[in-house]
Amino acid sequence: MTKYHIEPLPLRDAFLWRFPKYKDARGFFVEAFRIAFSEREALPSFVQDNLSHSIRGVLRGLHFQKLPHPQAKLITVLRGKIRDVIVDLRPTSPTYKRWVAVELSEEDNHFSWLYVPVGFAHGFYVLSDEALVWYKCSDYYDPALDAGLRWNDPTLGIAWEISEAPILSEKDASLPFFDERNNPFSDL
C-alpha cells in the first residue's frame, strides 16, 4: 500500500499531502490519489478536476467560490513550478486573514497536493517557463458564485516575492480589495 504523509501548514485545516515518487532510470511512478486516503483524512468528496496552463509571470487569483456551493481544493503541479498562496477567510478561525505561501514543483522529491479548505482564497504565481496546475474541487464551478480578492490587497499583505509586474487577467486585475466586500464566509 502506498504510504503518504501530511505536512501541516500554519493555517487551520490546511496542509500539504505528500506521496512518494518511485524513481528509476526510466523516470518515476506515483500513486497520486486514492479515495480511501481522502476518506481517512476526512476530506470532502471531489467532484470536478481542472487543469490550468500558464506561462512564466502569470498570477492567477485570489479566487474562491461563495456559499451555498463553496469549494475545497486539492492543488498540484504536473509541470513547472509555482508559488501558491492561500488565505483563510473564515472569521471564526484563529488564523483568519492570515496567508501562507508554498512552492509546488514537478521537481519535488514527493508528489504533493496542497489542501485548501472551504473558506479560503487561493492564487498562484508561475515561476517556471510554463506550469500545468491540476486541481480537484469539492463542488462544481458556478459562475454566479465565482468571487475573489485582489492579489496585492494591502489588508492581507501577501509577500508574493515578485520582482516585476505579474501577468493578470482583466478579471483578476479588477477584483475587489478585502475591505471593499462583505465576507462570504462569515457563517463558517
N, C-alpha and C positions, 0 to 999 in steps of 0.2 A: 504494500500500500504506500502511496506517495505520502511523504511527510511534508509538512509546511510549518511555518512559524508566524506568529503575529507580533509585529513591532508597534507597540502603542505610540501614538503621537500626542503632543501636549494639548490637543483639543479633545474635549469629552466625546467619546464614542468613535472617534476617527482613528484609523490605523493603516499600516502597510501590511499586506498579506503576501508573504514571501514563499515561493515554491522553488525547489531545487531544479537547476538545469543539469542534465546529464550530458556531459561533453565528451567527445572523442574526435578523432581525426576527420570525421565526416561533417561535424557540426555539433548540434545539440538537440536534445529532446526534452520537452517539459509537458507534464500534465497540467494544463492551465486552469482548469475549473472542474469542479465536481459538486453537484447539488448536495450530496451528503455532507461535504465540508462546509458549504454555505449554511446548511441547516444546523450543523454542530456549533457554528459561530453565531447562531440566531440572527442571521441576515435575512432581509426580506427576499421574496421571490423576485427574480429579474425577468422582465417580460420583453425587453427591447434591447438590441445591440446596435450601436452606432460606430461608424468609422470615419475619422476626420484626417484629411491630408492637408498639411500646411508647410510653407517654406520658412526658411530662417527669418527671424524677426517678427513673425506673426504673433499677435497676442489675441487670444480668444477669451472673452469673459468680462466680467464675472457673471455667471449665469446660474439661474435656479428656476424651478417651476413651482408656482404658487398652489396653495390649497384650492380645491379639495383633492388635487392629484399631484402632490409633491413627489420628487424623485430622490431616492438614494442612488448612488452610483458606485460602480467599480471601474477604475480607470487604469489603463496600462499603455505602454508604448511598444509597438511592434517594430518600428524602425525609427532611428534617430534618438534625440534627447530633448526633453522639455523640463522647464521649471514649472511645476504645478502648484497652484495656490488654492487653499480652501479657507473659508471664513465662516465661523459659527454665528448664525443669525438668530439663534433661539434665546429670547430674553430670559428664560428661566435657567439657562445653562451657566455654570460657573466660568465658562470660557467664552461667554457672549462678547461679540465684536472683536475677538482675537482671531488671528490668522496663523497659518503655518505654510511654509513652502518646502517642497521636496523635489528632488531631481529624479525623474524616471528616464531610463535609458535602455536601449537594446543591449548595451554593453555590460549591464549589471551582471553580477555573478548569479543572481537569482532572477526568476521571473516574478515581477512584483505587481500587485494590484494595490491601488490606493482606494481605501473605502471611504466614501463621502456620505455621511448620514443625511437623512431628511432634515431640512432646516439649515443647510449650508449653501453658500455660494461657491462656485468653482470657476477657475480660469487657468490658462497655461500660456507660457511664452516659449517659442521654439528656439532652441539653442544650436541645433544642427542644421545642415543644408536643407533638410526636409524632415518631417516627422509624420508617422502614421500612429494615430492615437485611437485606441479601441476602448469603448466604454459600454458597460451594461447599465440599464436603468430599471428601477423598480416599478415604474408606471410608464404608460405610453405618453409620448410627446403630445402636448395640446397647445397649439399656437395661441389660444386665448389665455393661457396661464403662463406663458413664457415671460420671464422677467429677468432683471439683473441689476447690477450696480456698476458704476464707473470704475475702471481698473485702477485709476490713480486717486481714489477717494481720500481726501485729507483726514477724515474721521478714522478710517481704518489704517492709514499709514503703511501700506504694504511696501516692503523693500523688494521690488522686483529684480534689482541688480541689473538694470538695463542701461546700456551706455548710449543708445540712440533712440529716437522716436520709434515706437512699435508700429507695425502694420496692423491697422484696425479695420473692421467692417464699419459701415456707416452706423449701423445699429449699435455696435459696442461703443463707438465714439460718442454717442449721444445718450447712453444710459444715464439714469439719474444718480446723483450722489446719495449717500446714506441718509443724510438729513433732509433730503427732498421727497422722501416717500414714507408711507406707513409701512411698518414691518409686517410682512405677510405671514410671519411665523410667531406672532405674539401669543398664540394659543398653545404653542409647543413647549 
